[in-house]
Amino acid sequence: MSQALAFANAWNLATTLMVCVVIFRTGIGGYGVMPAAEYDGDPAAVIHEFDPFQ
């Protein structure tokens, strides 16, 4: 997934579900998006975190 698509999907997911969402760099050079509570990967791989309550 491209970085622009990851940011768009993360913002949409965060505001729709009203949960904190992280964007992280995958091992193959792409980006991933998932709820922050479920992310258990390397903290250094996190690019951005969307918090819908801020």
Wavefront OBJ file of the C-alpha trace (Angstrom):
o trace
v 0.000 0.000 0.000
v 1.338 3.447 -0.823
v 1.908 6.031 1.891
v -0.871 8.323 0.633
v -3.369 5.453 0.572
v -2.280 4.328 4.044
v -2.867 7.823 5.490
v -6.290 8.067 3.828
v -7.339 4.625 5.066
v -6.017 5.255 8.580
v -7.887 8.545 8.946
v -11.090 6.931 7.651
v -10.720 3.927 9.967
v -9.972 6.098 13.009
v -12.939 8.416 12.492
v -15.354 5.637 11.550
v -14.517 3.245 14.382
v -13.431 5.977 16.835
v -10.278 4.070 17.794
v -6.581 4.977 17.730
v -5.003 3.729 14.502
v -1.326 3.344 13.580
v 0.399 3.488 10.221
v 3.502 1.337 10.117
v 6.177 0.413 7.594
v 6.060 -3.235 6.535
v 9.119 -5.375 5.966
v 8.620 -5.380 2.187
v 8.686 -1.596 1.753
v 4.964 -0.865 1.926
v 2.758 0.559 4.646
v 0.101 -1.021 6.832
v -2.797 0.301 8.890
v -4.390 -1.261 11.955
v -5.930 -0.361 15.313
v -3.235 0.635 17.795
v -4.529 -1.799 20.421
v -3.840 -4.727 18.077
v -0.380 -3.639 16.898
v 2.374 -5.687 18.522
v 5.179 -5.069 16.055
v 8.327 -2.999 16.303
v 7.548 0.464 17.767
v 10.246 1.941 15.512
v 8.215 0.904 12.448
v 5.271 3.145 13.420
v 5.088 6.166 11.107
v 2.041 7.967 12.511
v -0.806 7.453 14.960
v -4.293 8.872 14.459
v -6.238 9.573 17.652
v -9.835 10.559 16.862
v -10.282 12.018 20.363
v -7.668 14.778 19.991
l 1 2 3 4 5 6 7 8 9 10 11 12 13 14 15 16 17 18 19 20 21 22 23 24 25 26 27 28 29 30 31 32 33 34 35 36 37 38 39 40 41 42 43 44 45 46 47 48 49 50 51 52 53 54
